[in-house]
Every structure is written in C-alpha cells, then in structure tokens.
Amino acid sequence: MEGTSKIVITCPPRMNVHLAQEVEQLGFAVHKIDRMGVQVIGTFNDTMKLNLHLRTGYRVLFLINSLKATHPDDLYKAVKKIPWEEYITPDGYFSIQSYVKNDYIRDSKFANLRVKDAIADRFMDKYNERPDSGPDTDKTVIFMHWQLNNCNIYIDTSGDTIAKHGYRKIPFMAPMLEALAAATIITSGWDKKSAFINPMCGSGTLAIEAALMAIDKAPGLMRDNFGFMHIVGYNYLYWEKIIKEAAERVID
C-alpha cells in the first residue's frame, strides 16, 4: 500500500499525553492530540512500527477514505465505491467496528451491516464471490467513524488491541491492563535504571511492564498477529526487518 494518510492511534482519556510522548520518541511528528488519541501522517509501513513499539496505545487506524453520508443509503453507496479489492482478497475475512452518532442510526450494528453489505456487493459485482465477514478481529478489521454526515473509513492495523502486550495468556482476577500499567510507570518518571518497587503487586502487571521497559523489549515482539498482516500488499519484508532490529535492541 503506497502513499501517506492520516494515522489515528487511540487511547483512553488522560493517556493521550503519554501516547504522544511515545509517538514522538519513535520519530513521528504529532499532527494533533485529541482527548482519546493522537494523530500523525504516515505510510502503511509506519503503522507496523507503531504497532510494534507503542506501550500506551490501543489501536492504530489508517485512514483510507473520507466521505459524506447523511442516511444509511448514502453510506452504502459511498462505501461501495471504495476499491476494497485493493485491501481485501475475495477469499479473505473482514469485520466492522464503528463509532456512530447519526440521527438515522439507533444501533451502530445497523450501520456496520450497511458497510458489510456494500463491501460484499462490490466483490460480488466484480468477482461473483465475496470475503467472509463476522465479529472476529484476528483478520482484516475495518473501523468507521461516522458523526452527523462526516464519515471516515479506516483500516484497523492492530486487529486485536495493542493495549494487551501478549505475555498474559491466562488472565487471573482482573489484572491491570498492560497499556494502563505502562502509562502509570511513565507518569511516575521512573528512569528505567533505579530499583522499581511495587508494594501491592497483585497480578504483577506493573512489575512486568517495568522489566520490559528496562530491557527495552518492544511489546509487539510478543505478538504474532496484527491486522496489517491481512491486507493486500502487506510488506512482510519490512516487518521482518523492524522486528529484527527491535529484537537486537533487547538488553540481555
């Protein structure tokens, strides 16, 4: 996938400052800071770097189209015009997630259905076959932000949220979310060298995140699946390059 576009990295309220700090440390110029996210301009390859390294982010969204739609029928027509064959294969799988604030929509599931129908119908018109769709987020994930008559369509390059860093396979007793733990440590001003004390350890998330920061291990190294891996033209050679570089930075 060539060219640059708006990239939105989402996060909960009050974590945006820490997320912006991380983004800048990775070499990106922050274009805008919102209440629940940070915006930059970059390439699809840049989304891989962000997914690999960010500790406080939740999702990395790559804008593919901005459109006007007042009514669900307008949405269907506009979405159907998007060249989805450039992103999804006819035998692939996709899911739709969204934020919708529109007078004609009482349930965002209906808006998601119109998007799904538009994509499926485009494939049927062109290839007489269509990709499967459903709720799973381990393949291609499309995110729609539709407010009033303004609609942005993104590829969710993370798939499953990057707020979970991949090391906790069997969660126990509602552990602290990894991204929140990382933000808490960053807020403390810990220098990654002095002793780290966690007197109320619980499930150990703060201690684990501190250890990962101390050895400079990127959280994405502990995951083997991201949304960007299921997009047509996925540059796996670039991904192999940056994960090798990240692995070499880990302090033994």
N, C-alpha and C positions, 0 to 999 in steps of 0.2 A: 504494500500500500504506500503510494508516494504522496508527497506534499505535506504541508503543515496544517494544523487545525487547532481549535480550542481544546484544551485538555482540562477537565474538571476533576480534582481529587477531593472526595467528600470526607467529612469527619463530623463528629458531634459538636454541639455548641461549646465554645470556650477552648476547644483544642486546635482551632484554626491558626493561632499564632505559632504554636509549636510545629504544626504541619508546614506552615510557610517557612519556618526556620530550616526544617529538614530539606524541603524542596530547594531552597537557595544553596544549601550546603552541597547539593548534588549538581550544582552548576546551572540551575534554571532561574530565569528572571520571572518573579511573581507578577503576573498581569493584573490580578485582582484577588482580594481576600474577602470572602463572604462569611456570613455567620456560621455556615456549615460546610465550608470548603475553601479551596484555593484554586485559582485558575492560572494556567500557563499556556503558552503557544508552543507547539512542538510537533514532532512526527510520530507516526505509529510506533517506530522503534523506541522513541523516548518513553512511551508508555511501559515498555518492557523494563527499562531502567528504573522507573518509578515503582513499578510493582515489586521489583527485586529488592529495593533498598529501603522503602518507606516503612517506618515503625508505627507512626501515628495515623496513617491514612486508613480509609475504609474501602473506597472503590476508586478506580482510575477510569474515567469516562472520556472517550474520544469522540468528538462531535463529527458526524458525517452529513447532517443536513439540518437546516433551519427552515421552517415552513409556517405558513399561516393557515389556521383551521379554526372555524367557529363551531361548526357542527360535526358530529361523528362521521357523516358522509363526506365532508370536506377532508377530514383526517384520512379516511380510507383512500380517496382519490389521490391525495398528495403523497402518501406513503407508497402507494403502488407505483408511482413514477420513479422512486429511488431505485438505482440499479443494484438490487440486492444480490444478483449473481456475482458481483464483484467482492462480496463479503462472505456469502454462504454458498456451499455446494448443494446441488439438487438432492443429494442423498445425505445431507447433514442434519443437524438438530439445532433448534434455537428456542429460547424462552424470552418472554417480555416482562419487564418490570417498569414501574412508572410512578411519577408524581403527577397527579391531575387535579386541577382546580378550574373547572369549566361549568358553566350554567346548565349544559345539556347532559352532564355526566354525574350520576349519583353514586356510582360504583366504578372505581378505576378498572375493575376487571372487564367491564364492557368496552372501555377504551382500548385495553390490551387486546381484546378479541378483534376489534376492528383493525388494529395493526397486524395481528396474526393473519387475518383474512386477506389483507392487502398483499402481504408478502407471499402467502400461499398462492393466491390467484395470479400474481405476476409470474411465479415459477410455472404454474400450470399453463398459462398462456404461451410461455416461451419454450418450455421443455416437455410439457404434458406429464410432469412429475413435480413433486414438491418435497422440501425437507420436513421431517417430523418436528413437532413442537410440543411443549409441555412446561411443567414447573421447574425442572431440574436446571441448576446453574453451573453444571460442570462442562458445558459445551459453549456454543455461541450465546451470549446474553446481550439483549438489546434493551436500552433504557430510554424511556420517553419522559421528557419534562414538558407538560402541556399546561399552560396557565393563560386563561382567557382565550385569545386567538393566536397566541405565540407558542409554537411547538418546536422543541429541539430533540433531535433523534441522535442518540449516542450508541457506540459500541462499548459495553462494559468490559474493558480489557482484563479486569480482575476475575470475573466469574464469581466464584465464592469469595467473600470478603477477605481482604488482606489484613483486616483487624485481628484475625486469628493467624498466628505465625507458624502453625504447622507442627509444633512439637507436642501438643497436648492431644493425644489420641483418644483417651478415655477420661473426659472431664468428670470431676467429683465435687459435689457440694457447691455448685455455682461459683467457680473460680473467677477471679478478676479478669476482665478481657485484656488480652495482651497489648492492644494499642493504647488502652487507658493506662495500663501499668507503665508503658514506655513514656507516655506523656507526663505521668506523675514523676518519674525519675528525672526527666528533662527539666521539669519545673523546679525540682529540688536543687538544681545546679551542681549535681554530683559530677566530679571531674573524671570519672571512669578509671581512676588510679588508686584513690584512697579507699579505706575499708568501707564496705557497704553494709549497713545494719538494718535488718528488717525484723523488729521485735515481735510483730504479730504476723507470722509467716503465712498461716492458712495453707493455701494450695501452692504457695511458693512462686507465684507469677512475678512479683516484683524482683525477687532474687534471681530468677531465671533471666528476666529481661536485662537486669543489671549485668549479669555474667555475659550475655550475648553482646551487649554494648562494649564491655571491657575487652573482649577478644575481637571486636569489630566483625562479627558474623552477621551478614545480611539476612533478614528474616525470610526472604524469598528463596534462599538456599534450602530451606526445609520443606518446600512445596514442590510437587512435580506436575501440577496442572494449573493453568491460568486460562482465562477467557481468550486472550490474544492467540493462543496456540490453535484455536479452531476457526481462525479467519483465513479466507483465501489469500494466498501470498505471504503467509506467516514466514518471517525471516528467521528460520531456526539457526542459521549460521551466526547471525548477530547475537541471538540468545545464548548460544554455546560460548561465544566469545566473552560476553559480560559475566556469565556465571563463573567462567574460569577465572576471570580477573577478580571477582568477588571472593572466590574460594582461596585464591593466593594471598588475599589480604588478611585472612583469619590468623590471629595470633595463637600459636600452639601453647 
